[in-house]
Amino acid sequence: MNIKDFFESKTFKGTLVGLTVFVVLLWIFQLGVGIGYRKAYFSGRAGDNFRLIFGGRPQNHGVPPFRVFYPAAEQGVFSGYGTTGTIISINLPRFALETPENIERSVLIGEKTEIRKYRDNLRPEDLQLEDNVVIIGSPSQNGEIEARLIRYLPSEQFQK
């Protein structure tokens, strides 16, 4: 058998097709691994920044906070001042909540405060005792939190 016959044989062509299919499948697998890695990296950084917003420390110290995913933070949209908790008393425009650490915090609702439950906007009158909320705001002179955002949390997502 000479080389010309070998290259024209069904065995060589079948092997070549099989090898091409294997390389394409390997490339698709590697692409999926790369996409999964990027998603996991994004989720990890988003989790670090979530903890940072509510007073924690980021776990990944390699990138300054908010630089990659939250450029609005540099413009003062977010502050590191916020808390989570369960509403224990309401006397509008203020209410008190108890944090998971059993600390009572006073929250002031302003005219520009956004109150959200899922995608719906709420009014301050819609807040009820025992609601679990996340507060993002800034400290006031009286030691209260001047809320910019109040986000309702379903009780199954809130861990005390």
Secondary structure, 3 states (H helix, E strand, C coil): CCHHHHHHCHHHHHHHHHHHHHHHHHHHHHHHHHHHHHHHHHHHHHHHHHHHHCCCCCCCCCCCCCCCCCHHHHHCCCCCEEEEEEEEEEECCEEEEECCCCCEEEEEEEEEEEEEECCEECCHHHCCCCCEEEEEEEECCCCCEEEEEEEEECHHHCCC
